[in-house]
Amino acid sequence: MDRRDSIKSIMLGSIGVGVLFESCVNGVSNEEIKKTISKFQYGRTEKEKAYDKKLFSIQCFNKKEMKTITQLCNLILPPNEFGSIIDAEVPELIEFMAKDIPSYETTIKNGLSLLNQFSIKNYSKSFIDCNENQQKEFLDEMAYPDPDLSSSEQKEEVQWFSLMRNLTMTGYYTSKVGIKELGYVGNTPNVWDGVPKDVLDQYGLSYEKEWIDKCVDQSKRNETAVWDNDGNLLT
């Protein structure tokens, strides 16, 4: 299971079949819950299942707020040949973080409200209805704050944008498409032919040919070792 599957499982994992038969809760339909469960399966304790169910039953942001978050994340990290914040499900991750960390919900909602206030004041329309240049006009002010001020001294909107940028970058670059873009491959199998000879010589050690033939024979690397009852290696 890759990192993204793990996080999504923790977020929305096996909530429990019983929830499928409950009525809609807070705007989340049974069909949506069923779809989520079918996508992500992960072993959970009963306590964890109850916590998952509680969080998943909450609708943190309305459709307009989610659309605003999606546009914002897309401006922070535009799509490229590897994928997009939508492919990485970054907006959904941000919503879950707001559910899991209650202080995020108020902070994020306040920031979204500031975006709309600015847009309505300057362009007489909401942020999501502005064109990209208009949207960036306000975002640039937050993205490039006064360098002489510490993070705690920056304006509230600057701190908010920093949070959203961190959530966007973290969500994307810990996803399948983000990891592919980074070129990270993790642990990959290689060919091991024993301790290097110079190291063995340093300590006056050497391999016995019988063990070299048994243990460092790459033609047998996919075979499972077999031992007898006395602990002798047979293969």
C-alpha positions in Angstrom: 0.0 0.0 0.0 1.5 3.4 -1.0 1.5 6.5 1.1 -1.5 8.0 -0.5 -3.6 4.9 0.0 -2.5 4.8 3.7 -3.6 8.4 4.3 -6.8 7.9 2.5 -7.5 4.8 4.4 -6.8 6.6 7.7 -9.0 9.4 6.6 -11.9 7.4 5.0 -11.0 3.8 5.6 -13.3 0.9 6.5 -16.0 2.9 8.3 -18.2 -0.1 8.8 -20.9 -1.6 6.7 -23.6 -0.6 9.2 -23.2 3.0 8.2 -24.4 2.2 4.7 -27.9 1.6 6.0 -28.1 4.8 8.0 -29.9 7.8 6.6 -27.9 10.7 5.2 -26.0 12.6 7.8 -25.1 16.3 7.4 -25.5 16.2 3.7 -23.3 13.1 3.1 -25.3 10.5 1.2 -25.1 6.7 1.7 -24.0 6.4 -1.9 -21.0 8.6 -1.2 -20.1 6.6 1.9 -20.5 3.3 -0.1 -18.2 4.7 -2.8 -15.6 5.7 -0.3 -15.6 2.3 1.4 -15.3 0.5 -1.9 -12.2 2.6 -2.8 -10.2 2.4 0.4 -10.0 -0.7 2.6 -7.7 -0.7 5.6 -7.6 -2.6 8.9 -9.0 -0.4 11.7 -9.8 -0.9 15.4 -13.3 -0.4 16.5 -12.3 2.9 18.1 -10.7 4.0 14.9 -13.8 3.0 12.9 -16.0 5.0 15.1 -13.7 8.0 14.7 -13.6 7.6 10.9 -17.4 7.4 10.9 -17.8 10.5 12.9 -15.4 12.5 10.7 -16.9 11.2 7.5 -20.4 12.1 8.5 -19.4 15.8 8.8 -19.5 18.1 5.8 -16.9 20.7 6.7 -17.1 23.0 3.6 -20.0 23.6 1.2 -19.7 23.2 -2.6 -18.8 26.8 -3.2 -16.1 26.7 -0.5 -14.7 23.4 -2.0 -14.6 24.9 -5.4 -12.8 27.9 -4.1 -10.2 25.7 -2.3 -9.8 23.7 -5.5 -9.1 26.9 -7.6 -6.8 28.2 -4.9 -4.7 25.0 -4.7 -4.6 24.9 -8.5 -3.1 28.4 -8.5 -0.6 27.5 -5.8 0.5 24.4 -7.7 -0.6 24.3 -11.4 -1.0 21.0 -13.2 1.8 19.6 -15.3 2.6 16.4 -17.2 2.7 14.4 -14.0 -0.7 15.3 -12.7 -2.7 18.0 -10.8 -3.9 18.7 -7.3 -7.2 17.2 -8.4 -5.5 14.0 -9.4 -3.8 14.0 -6.0 -7.2 14.7 -4.2 -5.6 17.7 -2.4 -8.9 19.6 -1.8 -10.4 16.4 -0.2 -7.3 16.1 2.0 -7.6 19.7 3.1 -11.3 19.2 4.0 -10.4 16.1 6.1 -7.6 18.0 7.9 -10.2 20.7 8.8 -12.4 17.9 10.2 -9.5 16.3 12.1 -8.1 19.6 13.4 -11.1 21.8 14.3 -9.0 25.0 14.5 -8.2 24.6 10.8 -11.9 24.9 9.9 -12.4 28.4 11.3 -9.0 29.5 9.9 -9.6 28.2 6.4 -13.2 29.5 6.3 -12.0 33.0 7.4 -9.4 33.0 4.7 -11.9 32.0 2.0 -14.2 34.8 3.2 -11.3 37.3 2.8 -10.8 36.1 -0.8 -14.4 36.8 -1.6 -14.5 40.1 0.2 -11.5 41.3 -1.8 -13.0 40.0 -5.1 -16.4 41.5 -4.5 -14.9 44.8 -3.5 -12.6 45.1 -6.5 -14.4 43.1 -9.2 -18.0 42.9 -8.0 -18.0 39.1 -8.1 -16.8 36.1 -6.0 -13.3 34.7 -6.2 -14.3 31.7 -8.2 -15.9 33.9 -10.8 -12.8 36.1 -11.3 -10.3 35.3 -14.0 -6.9 34.0 -13.2 -5.1 37.3 -13.3 -7.6 38.9 -10.9 -7.3 35.9 -8.6 -3.6 36.2 -8.5 -3.6 39.9 -7.7 -4.7 39.3 -4.2 -2.8 36.0 -3.8 0.5 37.6 -4.7 0.1 40.1 -1.8 -0.1 37.1 0.6 2.5 35.0 -1.2 5.2 37.6 -1.0 4.8 39.3 2.4 7.2 41.8 4.1 10.4 39.8 4.6 11.4 42.0 7.6 8.5 40.6 9.6 8.4 37.3 11.4 5.7 34.8 10.6 3.8 35.7 13.8 3.9 39.4 12.9 2.5 38.9 9.4 -1.1 39.8 8.6 -3.8 37.2 9.2 -4.3 36.6 5.5 -0.5 36.0 5.0 -0.6 33.3 7.8 -3.7 31.8 6.2 -2.1 31.6 2.8 1.0 30.0 4.3 -1.2 27.3 5.8 -3.0 26.7 2.6 0.3 26.5 0.6 1.7 24.1 3.1 -1.3 21.9 3.0 -1.3 22.0 -0.8 2.3 21.1 -1.2 2.2 18.4 1.4 -0.9 16.9 0.0 0.4 16.9 -3.6 4.0 15.7 -3.0 3.0 12.9 -0.7 0.5 11.6 -3.4 1.2 9.1 -6.1 1.5 11.8 -8.8 3.6 14.0 -6.6 6.0 11.2 -5.7 6.3 10.3 -9.4 7.2 14.0 -10.2 9.9 13.9 -7.5 11.4 10.8 -9.0 11.4 9.1 -5.6 11.5 5.3 -6.0 12.0 4.2 -2.4 13.6 0.9 -1.5 14.3 -1.1 -4.7 15.9 -4.5 -4.9 19.5 -4.7 -5.9 22.2 -7.4 -6.3 24.1 -8.1 -3.2 27.3 -10.2 -3.5 28.5 -10.1 0.0 30.6 -7.8 2.1 33.1 -6.0 -0.1 36.5 -7.7 -0.2 38.4 -4.6 1.1 36.2 -4.6 4.2 36.7 -8.3 4.8 40.5 -7.9 4.4 40.4 -5.0 6.9 39.2 -7.4 9.5 41.0 -10.4 8.4 37.9 -12.3 7.3 36.8 -14.2 4.3 33.9 -16.2 3.0 33.9 -20.0 2.8 33.4 -21.1 -0.8 30.5 -23.4 0.2 28.6 -20.5 1.8 29.4 -18.2 -1.1 27.9 -20.8 -3.5 24.8 -21.1 -1.3 24.2 -17.6 -0.1 25.5 -15.3 -2.8 24.4 -17.2 -5.9 22.4 -14.6 -7.8 20.8 -17.3 -10.0 19.0 -18.5 -6.9 18.0 -15.1 -5.6 14.3 -15.8 -6.0 14.4 -19.1 -4.3 13.3 -19.5 -0.7 15.9 -20.9 1.7 15.4 -24.4 3.1 16.9 -25.6 6.4 17.1 -29.0 7.9 16.1 -29.8 11.5 19.6 -29.3 12.7 19.8 -25.8 11.2 21.8 -26.6 8.2 21.1 -24.7 5.0 20.0 -27.1 2.3 19.5 -24.7 -0.6 
